[in-house]
Amino acid sequence: MKAAVVYYTRFGHNTVIARTIAEKLGAEQFRIETPGDPIFPVMGFCSWFNVRMKVKSMKTDFSNYDLVVLCLPIWAWKPAPPGRTFLNEAKLPRKLALSFSTGGGPIQRAEEKTRELLQGRDIEIVAVGEINTDKADEEYLKTEAKAFAERLASG
Ligand SMILES: Cc1cc2nc3c(=O)[nH]c(=O)nc-3n(C[C@H](O)[C@H](O)[C@H](O)COP(=O)(O)O)c2cc1C
């Protein structure tokens, strides 16, 4: 299985999560980056009001992969907007897995929002993972990310 792990992080947790999943799957890693570091109110506002956040130029054609694993933080109950920009612009394979990191809140709304963005495209969400990063140390993040990667590897 040729997999790519694509992630966005603002505070570093998804760097650990994405790296762990990529190592476990033998996948390449790609980082979504914004031109600057957005501040908290801007992050919350853009997420809540569905404002597009600009991302730096990156690889967008993933059509020759079997699976893309997208690792994103949740902001205001939805996937962080830089991840949404990626979802809108990327050419994805048929299989997409989502790993959401949270501060302990629910992920249902984020999953629904992602499905809405993918509407009309031939993409199946094969797995949705959830990692609470509130008070999480690196070991905890690695353990949770490894467990998610094992779920993906076992199909
Ligand atoms: C603007 C903002 C909004 C957030 N909204 C939520 C939320 O609705 N639900 C939740 O569980 N966590 C929320 N969080 C917490 C983040 O999801 C959490 O800190 C995330 O795992 C950080 O990932 P990172 O370190 O890779 O940037 C929010 C954080 C920020 C900065």
PDBQT file of the ligand as one rigid body, heavy atoms in Angstrom, charges set to zero:
ROOT
HETATM    1  C1  LIG A 201      -8.586  28.301  17.771  1.00  0.00    +0.000 C 
HETATM    2  C2  LIG A 201      -8.680  26.946  18.390  1.00  0.00    +0.000 A 
HETATM    3  C3  LIG A 201      -9.913  26.312  18.466  1.00  0.00    +0.000 A 
HETATM    4  C4  LIG A 201     -10.013  25.047  19.033  1.00  0.00    +0.000 A 
HETATM    5  N1  LIG A 201     -11.224  24.417  19.055  1.00  0.00    +0.000 NA
HETATM    6  C5  LIG A 201     -11.336  23.182  19.572  1.00  0.00    +0.000 A 
HETATM    7  C6  LIG A 201     -12.582  22.493  19.561  1.00  0.00    +0.000 A 
HETATM    8  O1  LIG A 201     -13.597  22.972  19.066  1.00  0.00    +0.000 OA
HETATM    9  N2  LIG A 201     -12.632  21.248  20.115  1.00  0.00    +0.000 N 
HETATM   10  C7  LIG A 201     -11.531  20.658  20.678  1.00  0.00    +0.000 A 
HETATM   11  O2  LIG A 201     -11.630  19.543  21.175  1.00  0.00    +0.000 OA
HETATM   12  N3  LIG A 201     -10.325  21.278  20.662  1.00  0.00    +0.000 NA
HETATM   13  C8  LIG A 201     -10.192  22.512  20.121  1.00  0.00    +0.000 A 
HETATM   14  N4  LIG A 201      -8.970  23.127  20.096  1.00  0.00    +0.000 N 
HETATM   15  C9  LIG A 201      -7.795  22.405  20.611  1.00  0.00    +0.000 C 
HETATM   16  C10 LIG A 201      -6.952  21.817  19.455  1.00  0.00    +0.000 C 
HETATM   17  O3  LIG A 201      -7.735  20.944  18.653  1.00  0.00    +0.000 OA
HETATM   18  C11 LIG A 201      -5.743  21.049  19.987  1.00  0.00    +0.000 C 
HETATM   19  O4  LIG A 201      -4.993  21.900  20.788  1.00  0.00    +0.000 OA
HETATM   20  C12 LIG A 201      -4.924  20.457  18.856  1.00  0.00    +0.000 C 
HETATM   21  O5  LIG A 201      -4.700  19.087  19.140  1.00  0.00    +0.000 OA
HETATM   22  C13 LIG A 201      -3.590  21.145  18.615  1.00  0.00    +0.000 C 
HETATM   23  O6  LIG A 201      -2.914  20.514  17.550  1.00  0.00    +0.000 OA
HETATM   24  P1  LIG A 201      -1.475  21.022  17.079  1.00  0.00    +0.000 P 
HETATM   25  O7  LIG A 201      -0.598  21.048  18.308  1.00  0.00    +0.000 OA
HETATM   26  O8  LIG A 201      -0.977  20.014  16.092  1.00  0.00    +0.000 OA
HETATM   27  O9  LIG A 201      -1.621  22.389  16.483  1.00  0.00    +0.000 OA
HETATM   28  C14 LIG A 201      -8.850  24.396  19.551  1.00  0.00    +0.000 A 
HETATM   29  C15 LIG A 201      -7.620  25.048  19.485  1.00  0.00    +0.000 A 
HETATM   30  C16 LIG A 201      -7.518  26.300  18.908  1.00  0.00    +0.000 A 
HETATM   31  C17 LIG A 201      -6.176  26.963  18.831  1.00  0.00    +0.000 C 
ENDROOT
TORSDOF 0
